[in-house]
Amino acid sequence: MLYLFTLTWNGLDKLTKLKDSLLPALDGIDYTWLIKDNASQDNTVAVASSWGGNTKVVAYKNNLQNFSAGMNYLFAEASPSDNDLIVLLNNDVVINDTKSIRQMTDIINKKKNVGAVGCRLLYTGTENLQHAGVVFDERVRMPVHFRAGEKTDATAEKDREFQVVTGAVLVTKAEYFKNVCKQNKSGINGMDENYHWAFDDVDLCLSIKYNMDKKIVYCGKTNVFHEESASLKKNPTNRLFMAHNTNHLLKKWNGRFKIDKMQYTHDPKYNLYLE
């Protein structure tokens, strides 16, 4: 079973575009798409509930939960088996083909040593890369999107291993997801809820890679648009937590991740993923 988790808040226009592009890509797949609506005022619950089928809308009382807590809430709602696949899926995404989801799930299904798969993301309506993997920059010693803003090319379309991929569109197994953090205040195992809208996906990937000894793979053959942080643009107060997020990330992981931007920049064959 494939479970897709999406959070939304006053984003019905974007959610509808996602639905129109996503459902054809899921044809023939056994899936449930869970949408957590955080008290939207744009009729999201009524409209999305009318989509029926394998779409389930969960109406939440407010917009106070962060990304991690929201994803954990949906994980508990889904109650998946360990081998079920989980897809973290932002509401400001458009799937441009019917192959991308399958390409990602094929990678994690074929190899037991793969723990998470991310995808090539382009800024909406452009050929410019929004995500081609995440690297750690030697200057700031923090994670940054590799080649962000550059025009996509054949190199960006190659599958590669990274320490981290973005959680905007990410596939993992329920078994790995639930073992990332077991000390959340909510009592739900899953992503670390101490992060507030930044680095939570970084923590997820680092935990799967270094604590569970699994590979993190970027799937370059995918064709997906991403607006990037659409909800945060409506609620910019979340950016006030950046210092907290940075400190929490470094407290947990400093000395364990590798500073690797230069290797990827200078060697297009570095960490190519070969099945």
N, C-alpha and C positions, 0 to 999 in steps of 0.2 A: 504494500500500500504506500502511496505517495501522499504525504500531508503537506499542504502549502499554507504558510502563516503570513498574514498581511495585517498590519496596523493602519488605521486611517482616522483622520480627524478633519472634518470639513473639506474633504477631497473627493467628492463624488465624481467630478469631471475626470479626474485622473484615474480613479478606480474603474470607471466605466471604460476608459481607453485600455486599461490593463486587462479587464475582462474580455473585451472584444478581441484582443490579441492573444490572450492566454488560453482560452477555451479550445480554439482550433489546435493549439500545440499540445493539448492534453487528450486529444481524441484517441481512444483505444487504450488509455492508461487508467488503471484503477486508482482513483485519487479522491481526496476530500480537500476542498479549499476553505479554510477557516479565516474569516475576516473579523477582526476585533475593532468595533467602532467605538471611539472614545468620546461619546456624547456629542456627536456632530449635530449641527443645526441646519444641515443642507438636505435632509431627508434621506441620508445614506441608508439607514436601517431598512426603511420601507422599500426603497428601490432595489437594493442589493438582495433583500430577502425574496423579491419577486423573480430573481434569476433562477431559483430552484436548482434542481439537479443535485450535483455534488458540492454545491456552495452552501456554507453554513455561516450565518452572521451572528456574532456574539456582541450584544449591546452592553457596553460598560458604562458605569455611572459618571465618569469624569475623564479628563485628559491628563491626569497626574502621574500615571505610571510611565517610567522610562522604557526605552526599547527592550532592554533585557527582561524587565518585569512583564512587559506585554507579551513577549515571545514565550516566556515561561508559563504565563497564564494560558495561552493557546495550547502549549504542549500538554499541560494538565487537562485541558478540555478535550484534547484529541485522545489522550491515553494510548499512545502507539505501542506496538511491540518493538523489541530491541532492533529487529532487522528492518523495520519500516524506515523509509526515507523521509527526511524533513527538508523542506525548502523554505528558507527565509526569503521573503519576497516583498520589496518595497512597493508602495502604491503608485509611485511615480515612474513606473517601468513600462515599456512597451516591447513585447516579444515580436520580432520582425520576421519570424519564420516558424515552421512547425517542427524544426529539428533541434533547436537549441536545448530545450529541456531534456530531450532524450540523449543528446550528446553528453550532457553533464551527468545524468544518472547512469549512463553506460560506463563511464569512467569509474565511478565508485562501486558499481555492481560487479565489475570484472575483476577488480583487484582488492583483496582483503586488507592490503597495507595502505589504502587510500582512505583518509578520514574526512576530508571535506573537498568540495569542488566549487570554484568560483568561475565567473565567465567574463568575456570581453564585453565591456560596456562602452557605448558611444554617447556623447552628449546628444540630447534629443534633436533629431533633424539634421545631424551633421555626420561627418566622417572623422571627427576628432575623438580621441580616446578619453573616456572618463575613468576607466579602470582597465589596466592590463597587468594586474598583480600589485602587491604592496611590498615595498622595500623599506629598509631602515637606512636613513640618511646619516652620513658620517658627520655632518655639521651640527645637526640638532639632536642626533642619536634617537630619533623618533620615527615612527612609521609614516610613510608618504605614498601616495599612489604613483606607481611607476609610469613614466611617460605621459602623465596627465596633460591634456590639451594638445598633444601632438597628433598629427594625422595618422590614422591607422595604416598598416602596411602588412606585407607577408610575414614579417617577424612577429608582429602582434597577434597573428593568427595561429601561431604555433603554441602547442600545449607546453607549459613549463611548471616546474615546482617552485613554490614560494614558501616563505614562512607564514604568510598571511594573504588572504583574499578578502575582498569586501563582503559584508553581510547584506548588501542590497539585493543580490541574487546569489544564494549560497545553498548547496546541497550537502547534507550530512546524514548520518544514521542516528536514530533515536537513542541507541546505546551510547554513542559518543556525546550527544547533546546533554543527556541527563547526568553525565559524569564530569562536566566542566566545573561546576561549582555546587557544593552540597551544604553551604552555610548561608543561604539567602534568608532574609527576614521573612519573606513570604512563606517559607517552608517548602518551596518547590525547587527541586534540583533542576539545574539548567545553566543558563548564562548568568554571569556575575552581575547582580542587581546593584552593586555599588557604583557602577558607571552610569553617567547621565548623558546619554545621547552621543557618546564618542568613545572609541576604543573598545567598546563591548565586543565587537566582532573580531578585533585584534586579539583580545584575551581569549575568545572562543577558539581561534585558530592556533594560538600558541599553546593552549592547553591540550588540544587534540594532537598537535605535533610533538610536543616535548613531554607531556605527561602520559600520553597514550601511545606514543611512538608510531604515529600515522602520518602519511604524506598529505600535504596540502597542494592541490593541483589547480592551476588556472587553465580553463578550457578556451583556447583562442579561436575556435571555429564558430563560436556563437555569434549571434547577430541581435543585439538587444540595445534599446535606447534607455537612458536613465537621465532624468532631469537633475537629480542630485539634491538631497536635503529639502525637498519641497515643503514638508511639514515644518521643518525648522525655520524656514523663511517666514512662516506665519507666526511662529512662536520663538523669537530669537533669544528669549531669556535663558533658554537652555544652554546657550553659549557661555553663560556666566560660570558654568561648571567646568570649563576647560582645564583650569589649574588643578582642580580636584581630580579630574580624570587622568591627567598626566602624572600626578603624584601617585595615584593608585596603581597605574600601569607599571611605573618604574619600581615601585615598592615590591610588586609581585614578580616582575620579570627582568629587571636590570641584571645583566651578567649572564642571562640565559639565551637571549636572542642574539643574532649575528648582525653586525653592520655590513650590509651586502649590496648597497645601491651601486657601487662602482663595478662590481663583478657583472651585474646585469647590464649596466650601461656600456661597458667596453667589450663584452663578449656575447653576441646574439645567440650563441649556442649554450650558454651557461644554464645549467639545470633544466635543459629540455626534458620533457616527460616522454619517455619511450615505453610503450606497453610491453 
